[in-house]
Amino acid sequence: MEKNTLIIALLIGLFLSQSCSSVKVMDSWKSDDISTIKQNNFLVVARTENTQARIAFEDEIVKQMTEKGYKATSSFSKFASLKPNEKPSEENNKKIVEMLKKEGFNGVVLTILKDYQEETRVQTDGGYYAGGTYYGYYPRYYGGFGGYYYHPMAYPTLGNYVEQTTTTSTSKLYIVETTVYDLEKEGENQLVAVVTSQIDNPESAGATAKDYVKKITQSLK
């Protein structure tokens, strides 16, 4: 499988799988003058060819940026034909920069998949003795000290043994990076923020995007 095809497949799994997810910010950085970008006009780009995922992440980032007073537009709503995964070239780079300037954008928020890992997890339950049904209900099972102290179920090795069970599952971990650029600056100075996060077993695109954007916003305060 070619690299691009693999990345697309992983992104589809990332944004469409239906399991319990968690987002953890692994690392973040922001420039000292990040407060100066408040007046910038941002284009928000999620680099994936999966349309549903792109819309969900871009819309959520735009929503939360707007709520905080920033001016932001999703690349899908403005440039539906834009191909975020298009192969880089000098011509393509020049075309993107010119397009941004023409439309009045002087800031970019870019989210991309950096890495994907699968982790095998083993969970063991049981393997111990549990209380029985003395008088039917807890805490009546234990009763008073005297009654329980000499009760057969209070002695070692007696009671209801809970068989030990082992469950093995595969957890999908995605490393996602969001970068913020101020196009009013030059060269390396354009980068004003970077947030790298780990998404563990993502949910639907909408739910994952909401949690993800909330975490990266908190890390940049």
N, C-alpha and C positions, 0 to 999 in steps of 0.2 A: 504494500500500500504506500502510495506516495505521501510525503510529509504533509502537503497541503490537505489532502483528503483525510488523513488521520486527524489533523487539527480540527477540521470541520466536524468529523464524527464525534470527537471528544466534546466539542462545544455543544453539539446537539444533545449529548448525554448530560452535559452540565446544566443546560437550561430547561430540559424537558423531563428529567427523571423525577419520580414522585416518591420521595422519602424524606425523613426528617433531616434538616440541614442545620449547620451552624457556620457562622462566619467569624474568623479570628484575624485581626490585623497583626501581621508578623513584623512589619517594619514601616516606618513613615518618616518623611523628611519634608520640610517646608523652608523656603527662603525667608530671610529676615524682613524682606519688603513685600511679603505676600498680601498685605493689606492694601497695596496699591492697585490690585486687580479688580477691586470692587466695581469700577465703572466700565470694565471691559465687556465686550459683546462676544460670548462664547459659543462655539459650535461643539456639540457633544457627539463623540463618535465611539461606538462599540464595534471593535474589529471582529466581526464574524459574518459569514454568509448566510447564517440562519436568521431569516427575517424576523421571526417571532422573538427570538432572543435579543436581537438588535433593538427592536422597538421597545421591548420591556425595560432593558437597561438604560437606554437613552432617555426614555420618557421619565423614568424614576429619578435619574440624575438631574434632568431639567426641572422636574417638579420640586425637588428639594433645594436646588440652587435658587429657583425663583422665589421660594418661600423665605429664603434668607437675603433676598434683595438683589440677587445677581440677574443679569440678562443672559439667558441661555436658550439655545434652539437645538433640537435633535437633528442630526444629519439626515435621518430618514425622512423627516417631514420637509426638510429644505431641499435635500438632494437625494431623492429616492433612488436614482440611478447610480449613485456613488458606490463604488466597489471597494470597501475598506481593506480587503485582502489582496487587492491588485498588486502585482509584483512591483517592487520599488525600482525606479529608474530616474535619471535626471529629468527626463521629459515629464514623467508623472508627478514628480515632486514640484516642478515648476508650475504645472497645471493646477495642482491643489492650492499652492500659495497664491497664485493669481486669482483663483476662484474665491478664496477667502477674502482677499483684499477687495475684490469687486463687489462682494455682497456685504462688506462692512464688518467682517469678523476680525477681531484682533486678539482672540484667545481661543484655545482648544483644550477640551478635556477628552483624553483618549484612554479607553479601557481595552486591555488585551489579555489573552490567556498566555501565561508564561511557562507553565509546567503542569503535568498531570501524573498522578501516582495512584497505585492501588495498594491498599494495606489490608492484610489479613488479620482479623481480630477474633480472639477466642474468649468466650464467656462461659464460666462454669457456675452452675447453680446446684443447690442441694448438697448431699453428702453429710448430713447432720441429723441429729434426733430432735424432733419437735414435740411440744406438749400435746397431750391427748384431749379428751373431751370431758374432763372432770366437771360435773355439774353443768356441762353443756356449753357455757360461755365464759370467755375471758372478761374480768379477772377472777370470776368465781372458780375457775379451774384450779387456781392456786390457793384459794381460801385463806384461812389464817395460818400463821407460822406452824403451829402445832399440828394442824391437820395435814399440811403439805409436807412437813419435815419427815413424817413417817409414811407418807403415801408412796406406793410402789413406783409411781412415775417420777419421784424425786431422786431415785437412785441411779447411779451411772449405768449406761448402756440400755436403760429402759426408755420407752416412749415410742413415738411413731417415727420411724426412720424415713427421711426424705431422700429418695434415690438421687444420685448425682447425675446431672445432665450437662452436656457440653454442646455449645452452639458456635459454629464457625461462620463468619460472614466476611464479605469483602467490602471495604469502605473505599469510596472514590474521593480522592483529594485533589482539588484544583487550586493552583496558585495563579491568582489574578492580580494584575497591576494596573493602577490608574495613575496617569500623569497629567499635570496641568501646565499649560504653556501660555506665556504672555508674549504675543507676537509684536508688541510695541518695542520689545528689547531685541538685542542682537545675539546671535550665536548661542553659547552655553547659558547665557543669562536669561534666555527665554524660559527655561525650566524653573518653575516656582514651587512645585510640589510633586511628591511621589508617594504612593501608598501601595504596599504589597500585602495581599491578604490570602488567607487559606479558606476555601469553602469545602466543608466536609459534608458529603452526601447531599447535594443541592435538591431543593424542592422544585416547584414550577418556576418558570421564568419570572413571573410577577413577584412571588413571595421572596425568592432569592435576591432579586434586584433590590427590593425594598430594604431588606436586612443588610445587604452589602453596602448600599449607599449610606445608610444610617451610620454604619461603623466607620466608613472612611471619612464621613463628615465630622464625626466626633474626634477622630485622630488628628484632624487639621485645625482644631480650635486653638 
